[in-house]
């Protein structure tokens, strides 16, 4: 069985050289130029262009045809394909993948909606690859991915709201008010719907980072060992601050801190700091 994913699951953050996956890129258009995520330019290059641009970015998902081409090529070697993607509540990528299935009769494709994004979605991709290598049947793999999705949480905050407002990810009116008041939102991902939820707010960015840790405390008992990964757009200083705050509070197995997909950063802006976390025990048996 082969694994397909999209660039917004940020599997590059896992630094797993044995992660054999096929990545279909999302795209960002800015100033009439379109960039394929993680292919045409780096995240740092994208944010430099964004900073100097007078415009705002527009993102687009892969087409059904692009997915069909990938499935068709893979099916020449193995028709069984597991296609794992960022949340349908935040992107139409899953729908494109599902539409592609009908175009490739020679492939047996199972599409999985992670209901999350970035690092937390990448954990499901990694778990699937490891389970396949261990010889698990498809049904058992899908059950494990559901369990990981249920046990995994993603939270983030940012300094500026104009990118979220432009991308339609938050209410325009509420976003404008918050922007005027310089409020820093604390944002999570809904477990069932897979869309963004506002979990709180803070007046300063430092307080927002503290607020993320407070939300973690409310979610998982302090004594439980956690798998934790901090992700940022272009804000390594903020990422280091958040890591220090979490280290003071939780017992953690840390994954690599790194930059999220710039197709996701196009909706948050460069200041974004996020954290994915879960009980470490949910990964028992596959890592």
C-alpha positions in Angstrom: 0.0 0.0 0.0 1.2 3.5 -0.9 0.6 6.8 0.9 -0.3 10.1 -0.7 -0.7 13.4 1.2 -0.7 17.1 0.5 1.8 19.7 1.3 -0.3 21.2 4.2 0.2 18.1 6.4 3.8 19.3 6.8 5.4 15.9 6.9 8.8 17.6 6.3 8.7 18.7 10.0 9.0 15.0 11.1 12.5 14.8 9.8 11.8 11.1 9.1 14.0 9.9 6.3 12.1 6.6 6.1 8.8 8.4 5.5 7.9 7.1 2.0 5.0 9.4 0.9 3.9 11.1 -2.3 3.1 14.8 -1.7 0.7 16.8 -3.9 1.3 20.5 -3.4 -1.2 23.2 -2.7 -0.6 26.6 -4.3 -0.4 30.3 -3.4 -1.0 33.2 -5.8 0.5 36.6 -4.9 1.0 39.6 -7.2 -0.2 37.5 -10.2 2.5 34.8 -9.6 1.6 31.3 -8.5 3.9 29.2 -6.3 3.7 25.5 -5.5 4.1 24.9 -1.8 7.6 23.7 -0.9 8.6 23.4 -4.6 8.9 26.8 -6.3 10.2 28.9 -3.4 11.0 28.4 0.3 8.8 29.6 3.1 11.4 32.3 4.0 11.4 33.5 0.4 7.6 33.6 0.4 7.3 35.7 3.5 9.9 38.2 2.1 7.7 38.6 -1.0 4.6 38.9 1.2 6.2 41.6 3.3 7.1 43.7 0.3 3.8 43.1 -1.5 0.9 45.5 -1.5 -1.4 42.6 -2.1 -2.8 39.7 -0.2 -2.2 36.0 -1.1 -4.9 33.6 -2.4 -4.5 29.9 -1.9 -5.8 27.0 -4.0 -6.1 23.3 -3.5 -4.8 20.6 -6.0 -7.4 19.7 -8.7 -9.0 16.3 -9.0 -7.0 15.9 -12.2 -3.7 16.4 -10.3 -4.7 13.8 -7.8 -5.8 11.4 -10.5 -2.5 11.7 -12.3 -0.7 10.8 -9.1 -3.0 7.9 -8.3 -2.7 6.6 -11.9 1.1 6.6 -11.8 1.2 4.9 -8.4 -1.3 2.2 -9.4 1.2 0.9 -12.0 3.2 -0.5 -9.1 0.6 -1.0 -6.4 -3.1 -0.2 -6.8 -3.8 0.1 -3.0 -3.4 3.8 -2.0 -4.1 5.6 1.3 -4.6 9.3 0.6 -4.4 11.4 3.8 -5.2 15.1 3.8 -5.6 18.3 5.7 -9.0 19.0 7.2 -12.1 19.4 4.9 -13.2 22.1 7.3 -10.3 24.3 6.1 -9.7 23.3 2.5 -11.3 21.5 -0.4 -8.3 19.3 -0.8 -10.1 16.2 0.5 -13.0 16.8 -1.9 -10.5 17.0 -4.8 -8.9 13.7 -3.7 -12.4 12.0 -3.5 -13.4 13.3 -6.9 -10.1 11.9 -8.3 -11.0 8.4 -7.1 -13.8 8.1 -9.6 -11.3 9.0 -12.4 -8.9 6.2 -11.7 -10.6 2.8 -11.8 -7.3 1.0 -11.8 -6.5 2.2 -8.3 -8.0 1.3 -4.9 -7.9 4.6 -3.1 -9.0 5.2 0.5 -9.2 8.9 1.3 -8.7 10.1 4.9 -9.8 13.5 6.3 -7.4 14.2 9.2 -9.8 16.9 10.6 -6.6 18.9 11.3 -3.6 20.4 9.6 0.2 20.9 9.6 2.2 18.9 12.2 -0.8 17.2 13.8 -2.0 16.0 10.4 1.5 14.9 9.6 1.5 12.6 12.6 -1.4 10.7 11.1 0.6 10.3 7.8 3.6 9.0 9.7 1.5 6.6 11.7 0.0 5.2 8.5 3.4 4.6 6.9 4.7 2.9 10.0 1.6 0.7 10.3 1.9 -0.3 6.6 5.5 -1.3 7.2 4.4 -3.3 10.2 1.9 -5.2 8.0 -1.3 -3.8 9.5 -4.5 -4.3 7.5 -6.3 -1.2 6.2 -9.2 -1.4 8.7 -6.8 -1.4 11.6 -4.8 1.5 10.2 -8.0 3.6 9.8 -9.0 2.8 13.4 -5.6 4.0 14.6 -5.8 7.2 12.6 -9.2 8.0 14.1 -7.8 7.4 17.6 -4.8 9.7 16.9 -7.1 12.4 15.5 -9.3 12.2 18.6 -6.3 12.4 20.9 -4.5 15.2 19.1 -4.9 18.9 19.6 -3.7 22.0 17.7 -3.6 25.6 19.0 -2.1 28.8 17.6 -2.0 32.5 18.0 -0.7 35.4 15.9 -0.1 39.1 16.0 -2.0 40.4 13.0 -5.4 39.4 11.8 -5.6 40.8 8.3 -4.6 37.5 6.7 -7.2 35.5 8.5 -9.8 38.1 7.7 -8.8 38.1 4.0 -8.9 34.3 3.8 -12.4 34.2 5.3 -11.2 32.0 8.2 -12.8 34.3 10.8 -15.8 36.6 10.8 -14.9 39.9 9.0 -16.6 42.1 11.5 -15.3 40.3 14.6 -11.8 40.3 12.9 -11.9 44.0 12.3 -12.9 44.8 15.8 -10.2 42.6 17.2 -7.7 44.1 14.9 -8.5 47.6 16.1 -8.3 46.5 19.7 -5.0 44.7 19.1 -6.4 41.5 20.4 -4.4 38.3 19.9 -6.8 35.4 19.4 -6.2 31.9 20.7 -7.4 29.5 18.0 -8.0 25.8 18.0 -9.3 23.2 15.5 -12.8 21.7 16.0 -12.6 17.9 16.5 -15.7 17.0 14.4 -15.9 19.9 11.9 -12.2 20.4 11.4 -12.6 24.2 11.3 -11.1 27.0 13.4 -12.6 27.8 16.8 -11.7 30.8 19.0 -10.6 29.5 22.4 -9.7 32.8 24.0 -7.9 36.0 23.5 -5.1 38.1 25.0 -4.0 41.7 24.9 -0.3 41.0 24.3 1.5 38.4 22.3 3.4 37.1 25.4 0.1 36.7 27.2 -1.3 34.9 24.2 1.6 32.3 24.4 0.8 31.9 28.1 -2.8 31.4 27.1 -1.9 28.6 24.8 -0.2 26.8 27.7 -3.2 27.4 29.9 -5.4 25.8 27.3 -3.1 22.8 27.2 -3.5 22.5 31.0 -7.2 22.4 30.6 -7.0 19.7 27.9 -4.6 17.1 29.2 -3.5 16.3 32.8 -0.2 17.8 33.8 1.4 14.5 34.8 0.8 12.8 31.4 3.8 12.6 29.0 3.1 14.5 25.8 4.2 14.4 22.3 4.6 18.1 21.4 5.6 20.0 18.3 5.9 23.7 17.9 5.4 25.2 14.5 5.8 28.8 13.3 5.4 30.8 10.1 8.4 33.0 10.3 8.7 33.7 14.0 11.5 31.5 15.5 11.8 33.8 18.5 8.1 33.3 19.4 8.5 29.6 18.9 11.4 29.5 21.4 9.3 31.4 23.9 6.4 29.0 23.7 8.7 26.0 24.0 10.2 27.4 27.2 6.7 28.0 28.7 5.6 24.5 27.8 8.8 22.9 29.1 8.2 24.5 32.5 4.8 22.9 32.7 4.7 19.5 31.0 6.8 16.4 30.6 7.4 16.3 26.8 8.7 14.3 24.0 9.7 17.1 21.6 9.5 16.8 17.9 11.4 19.2 15.6 10.4 22.8 15.7 10.0 24.2 12.3 8.1 26.3 9.7 4.6 25.4 8.6 3.6 25.2 5.0 3.6 28.7 3.5 0.2 27.9 1.9 -1.1 27.7 5.5 1.0 30.7 6.5 -0.6 32.7 3.8 -3.8 32.6 5.9 -2.1 33.5 9.2 0.8 35.8 8.3 4.4 35.5 9.4 3.9 36.0 13.2 1.9 32.8 13.7 3.0 30.4 16.5 1.3 27.0 16.9 1.5 23.9 18.9 0.4 20.3 18.2 0.1 18.0 21.2 -1.2 14.6 22.2 -0.8 12.0 24.9 2.4 10.1 23.9 0.7 6.8 24.7 -1.6 7.1 21.7 1.3 6.3 19.4 2.2 3.1 21.2 2.7 0.1 19.0 3.6 2.0 15.8 6.6 4.2 16.7 
